[in-house]
Amino acid sequence: MAAHLYYPDCLSLARKSTAAASLASWERPATMRVRPPGRRWKPWEDRTLLSSEDTTAAAAELGRSEASCSVRLWRLKTGQVRRPEDLPPSP
């Protein structure tokens, strides 16, 4: 009976092994675009975002997407990133 319980695991391990081998052999096509690195948030941008009543207006002022501003504001308010006043002064 115990061998029967482990039988499905043998199948899933084989499937995972096949998937891993396929992924390991993947190469980026020459025509595939590489995503540029994202812009880092600067303290003055955080202050602008925190002082703004409207995320849409802040996004336009900062030259960022509304989604980016909404996520950053949420992270600032929940303490997931340091607020500008918590940062040490830059040299």
Secondary structure, DSSP 8 states (H G I E B T S, - for coil): -HHHHHHHHHHHHHHHHHHHHHHHT----TTS----------HHHHHHHHH-S-HHHHHHHHT--HHHHHHHHHHHHHTSS--GGGS----
